[in-house]
Structures are given as C-alpha cells and as structure tokens.
Amino acid sequence: MNMLIHIAIVLAAFTGMEGVAWLTHKYIMHGIFWPLHRDHHLKEHYGFLERNDLFFLIFALPGIACLAAGTFYYLPVWTCIGIGITMYGACYFFVHDLFIHQRIKVLRNSKNRYLKAIRRAHKMHHKHIGKYDGESFGMLWVSWKYFRNTSKNDPV
C-alpha cells in the first residue's frame, strides 16, 4: 500500500508542476524576471545557451532540496515530491528544448496530434515577442483549440 501512495505522490507532484510552470512562466518569467527570459523570445543570443537557461537551474533547486531532505532525513513524502519535480524537469527538457525548439535535432517530423498541438501552442506563445499579451504559458496541457486545428497531415 505504501508503494501506491508513493507513486500517487510522485504523479501528483509531476502534475502539479504543470500548474507551477504555467504560473511561473506567466507571472515571473514574463514579469520581474523578463530580462532573463526576453532572449528566449527575441533571439538576442548567438550561441547554444541563452540567459533563459538559468531558469533550468533555478527550477531544479526545489527538486534537489526535496530529494536531499527526503533522503538525508528519511522523509519518503519529500523524496516522492522531489522525484515528481525532477521527472517534470526532465520532461520539460525533452519536450521544450529538444522537441519544440530543436536544440538537438530529434523528433522533427512527428505525426502525433498531441505533439503537434504542443508545438503549435508554443509557436503561438512565441508569436508574442514582448513581455505582455502572451498565451499558452504551459507545456504539457494545451488548449483544445490547438488539437482542433491540427490534423496528422498538417506540417508544424
């Protein structure tokens, strides 16, 4: 029974991170930390890394802290939360950096409607190059309108 509870906590933490990511993206990255995020929208850099990549480290800290506290003090709930946060971070890297922005050229021609909807929603987010008037701040949950406007044969 403990294993099922632990799995449920990991999944809840992973799922909850989408909400945290949405809120953080909309109100912090497009708010007070816009100077770090701006180059992601305006392409002010010419190397592989962007100032925006610092958020990867910032967002890793809560997961690391939960994993450390859970491991060192034998707090399984904290460990499970840390695992969920870390899994979301890994998923974010694969979906956002590899699949959407093609930082390493993989999954370029997917015909999966869900993946196409994610890519289309993110394109709409980047359509707004400024700090304000954005849309689609999440990563894994996208509005149904992006599914309705996507078929298996549409290029993205």
KETORKE-759557 format. One record per residue (C-alpha): residue in three letters; y, z, x. Coordinates in Angstrom, 1 decimal, padded with zeros to 4 digits, always signed. Layout:
BEGIN
(sero 'ALA' (Y Z X)),
...
//
This chain:
BEGIN
(sero 'MET' (+000.0 +000.0 +000.0)),
(sero 'ASN' (+002.4 +000.8 +002.9)),
(sero 'MET' (+001.9 -002.8 +004.2)),
(sero 'LEU' (+003.0 -004.3 +000.8)),
(sero 'ILE' (+006.1 -002.0 +000.8)),
(sero 'HIS' (+006.9 -003.0 +004.3)),
(sero 'ILE' (+006.6 -006.7 +003.5)),
(sero 'ALA' (+008.8 -006.3 +000.4)),
(sero 'ILE' (+011.4 -004.6 +002.5)),
(sero 'VAL' (+011.3 -007.4 +005.1)),
(sero 'LEU' (+011.7 -010.0 +002.3)),
(sero 'ALA' (+014.5 -008.1 +000.6)),
(sero 'ALA' (+016.4 -007.8 +003.9)),
(sero 'PHE' (+015.9 -011.5 +004.6)),
(sero 'THR' (+017.0 -012.5 +001.0)),
(sero 'GLY' (+019.9 -010.1 +001.2)),
(sero 'MET' (+021.1 -011.7 +004.4)),
(sero 'GLU' (+022.0 -014.9 +002.4)),
(sero 'GLY' (+024.5 -012.8 +000.4)),
(sero 'VAL' (+025.8 -011.2 +003.6)),
(sero 'ALA' (+026.1 -014.6 +005.3)),
(sero 'TRP' (+027.9 -016.0 +002.3)),
(sero 'LEU' (+030.4 -013.1 +002.0)),
(sero 'THR' (+031.0 -013.0 +005.8)),
(sero 'HIS' (+031.4 -016.8 +006.0)),
(sero 'LYS' (+033.9 -016.9 +003.2)),
(sero 'TYR' (+036.0 -013.8 +003.8)),
(sero 'ILE' (+035.6 -013.1 +007.5)),
(sero 'MET' (+034.9 -016.4 +009.3)),
(sero 'HIS' (+037.4 -018.2 +007.0)),
(sero 'GLY' (+039.6 -015.1 +007.1)),
(sero 'ILE' (+040.6 -012.8 +010.0)),
(sero 'PHE' (+038.1 -014.5 +012.4)),
(sero 'TRP' (+039.2 -018.0 +011.6)),
(sero 'PRO' (+040.4 -018.5 +015.3)),
(sero 'LEU' (+036.7 -018.2 +016.4)),
(sero 'HIS' (+035.3 -020.4 +013.5)),
(sero 'ARG' (+038.0 -023.1 +013.5)),
(sero 'ASP' (+036.5 -025.1 +016.3)),
(sero 'HIS' (+033.3 -025.5 +014.2)),
(sero 'HIS' (+035.3 -027.4 +011.6)),
(sero 'LEU' (+037.8 -029.2 +013.7)),
(sero 'LYS' (+035.6 -030.1 +016.7)),
(sero 'GLU' (+038.1 -028.8 +019.3)),
(sero 'HIS' (+035.4 -028.4 +021.9)),
(sero 'TYR' (+033.6 -031.0 +024.0)),
(sero 'GLY' (+030.6 -029.0 +025.3)),
(sero 'PHE' (+027.4 -027.8 +023.9)),
(sero 'LEU' (+028.7 -024.4 +022.9)),
(sero 'GLU' (+031.6 -023.6 +020.6)),
(sero 'ARG' (+033.7 -020.4 +020.1)),
(sero 'ASN' (+031.9 -020.2 +016.8)),
(sero 'ASP' (+028.7 -019.5 +018.6)),
(sero 'LEU' (+029.9 -016.0 +019.3)),
(sero 'PHE' (+029.1 -015.2 +015.7)),
(sero 'PHE' (+025.4 -015.6 +016.6)),
(sero 'LEU' (+025.7 -012.6 +019.0)),
(sero 'ILE' (+027.8 -010.6 +016.5)),
(sero 'PHE' (+025.3 -011.1 +013.7)),
(sero 'ALA' (+022.4 -010.3 +016.0)),
(sero 'LEU' (+023.7 -006.8 +016.6)),
(sero 'PRO' (+022.7 -005.2 +013.2)),
(sero 'GLY' (+019.2 -006.6 +013.5)),
(sero 'ILE' (+018.8 -005.4 +017.1)),
(sero 'ALA' (+020.2 -002.0 +016.1)),
(sero 'CYS' (+017.8 -001.7 +013.2)),
(sero 'LEU' (+014.8 -002.7 +015.3)),
(sero 'ALA' (+015.8 -000.3 +018.1)),
(sero 'ALA' (+016.4 +002.6 +015.8)),
(sero 'GLY' (+013.2 +001.9 +013.9)),
(sero 'THR' (+011.1 +001.6 +017.0)),
(sero 'PHE' (+012.5 +004.5 +019.0)),
(sero 'TYR' (+012.6 +007.0 +016.1)),
(sero 'TYR' (+009.6 +005.7 +014.2)),
(sero 'LEU' (+011.6 +004.7 +011.1)),
(sero 'PRO' (+009.4 +001.9 +009.6)),
(sero 'VAL' (+012.0 +001.0 +006.9)),
(sero 'TRP' (+014.6 +000.4 +009.6)),
(sero 'THR' (+012.2 -001.7 +011.6)),
(sero 'CYS' (+011.4 -003.8 +008.5)),
(sero 'ILE' (+015.1 -004.3 +007.8)),
(sero 'GLY' (+015.6 -005.4 +011.4)),
(sero 'ILE' (+012.7 -007.8 +011.1)),
(sero 'GLY' (+014.2 -009.3 +007.9)),
(sero 'ILE' (+017.6 -009.7 +009.6)),
(sero 'THR' (+016.1 -011.2 +012.7)),
(sero 'MET' (+014.0 -013.6 +010.7)),
(sero 'TYR' (+017.1 -014.7 +008.8)),
(sero 'GLY' (+018.9 -015.2 +012.1)),
(sero 'ALA' (+016.1 -017.4 +013.4)),
(sero 'CYS' (+016.0 -019.4 +010.1)),
(sero 'TYR' (+019.8 -019.8 +010.4)),
(sero 'PHE' (+019.5 -021.2 +013.9)),
(sero 'PHE' (+016.8 -023.7 +012.9)),
(sero 'VAL' (+018.4 -024.8 +009.6)),
(sero 'HIS' (+022.1 -024.7 +010.6)),
(sero 'ASP' (+022.1 -025.6 +014.3)),
(sero 'LEU' (+019.1 -027.8 +014.6)),
(sero 'PHE' (+018.6 -029.4 +011.2)),
(sero 'ILE' (+022.1 -029.7 +009.8)),
(sero 'HIS' (+024.3 -030.1 +013.0)),
(sero 'GLN' (+021.5 -031.7 +015.1)),
(sero 'ARG' (+022.4 -029.8 +018.2)),
(sero 'ILE' (+018.9 -030.8 +019.3)),
(sero 'LYS' (+017.8 -034.0 +017.6)),
(sero 'VAL' (+015.0 -032.9 +015.2)),
(sero 'LEU' (+014.2 -033.5 +011.5)),
(sero 'ARG' (+016.7 -036.3 +011.4)),
(sero 'ASN' (+015.2 -038.3 +008.6)),
(sero 'SER' (+013.7 -035.7 +006.2)),
(sero 'LYS' (+013.0 -036.9 +002.7)),
(sero 'ASN' (+012.6 -033.4 +001.3)),
(sero 'ARG' (+015.1 -032.9 -001.6)),
(sero 'TYR' (+015.7 -029.2 -000.8)),
(sero 'LEU' (+016.6 -030.0 +002.9)),
(sero 'LYS' (+018.7 -032.9 +001.8)),
(sero 'ALA' (+020.6 -030.7 -000.7)),
(sero 'ILE' (+021.2 -028.1 +002.1)),
(sero 'ARG' (+022.6 -030.8 +004.3)),
(sero 'ARG' (+024.8 -032.3 +001.5)),
(sero 'ALA' (+026.2 -028.8 +000.6)),
(sero 'HIS' (+027.0 -028.2 +004.2)),
(sero 'LYS' (+028.7 -031.6 +004.5)),
(sero 'MET' (+030.8 -030.6 +001.5)),
(sero 'HIS' (+031.7 -027.4 +003.3)),
(sero 'HIS' (+032.9 -029.3 +006.3)),
(sero 'LYS' (+034.8 -031.7 +004.2)),
(sero 'HIS' (+037.5 -029.0 +004.1)),
(sero 'ILE' (+038.6 -028.8 +007.7)),
(sero 'GLY' (+041.1 -026.0 +007.1)),
(sero 'LYS' (+040.8 -022.3 +006.5)),
(sero 'TYR' (+041.3 -022.5 +002.7)),
(sero 'ASP' (+039.8 -024.4 -000.2)),
(sero 'GLY' (+036.3 -024.4 +001.1)),
(sero 'GLU' (+033.0 -024.5 -000.8)),
(sero 'SER' (+029.3 -023.9 -000.1)),
(sero 'PHE' (+029.5 -020.9 +002.2)),
(sero 'GLY' (+025.8 -020.1 +002.1)),
(sero 'MET' (+023.0 -021.6 +004.0)),
(sero 'LEU' (+019.7 -021.4 +002.1)),
(sero 'TRP' (+020.9 -021.2 -001.5)),
(sero 'VAL' (+022.9 -024.2 -002.6)),
(sero 'SER' (+024.3 -025.1 -006.0)),
(sero 'TRP' (+022.1 -027.2 -008.3)),
(sero 'LYS' (+024.8 -030.0 -008.2)),
(sero 'TYR' (+023.5 -030.8 -004.7)),
(sero 'PHE' (+020.0 -031.2 -006.0)),
(sero 'ARG' (+021.1 -033.3 -008.9)),
(sero 'ASN' (+023.0 -035.7 -006.6)),
(sero 'THR' (+020.1 -036.0 -004.2)),
(sero 'SER' (+017.0 -038.2 -004.5)),
(sero 'LYS' (+014.2 -038.7 -002.0)),
(sero 'ASN' (+015.6 -042.2 -001.1)),
(sero 'ASP' (+019.2 -041.3 -000.6)),
(sero 'PRO' (+020.4 -041.2 +003.0)),
(sero 'VAL' (+022.2 -038.0 +004.0)),
//
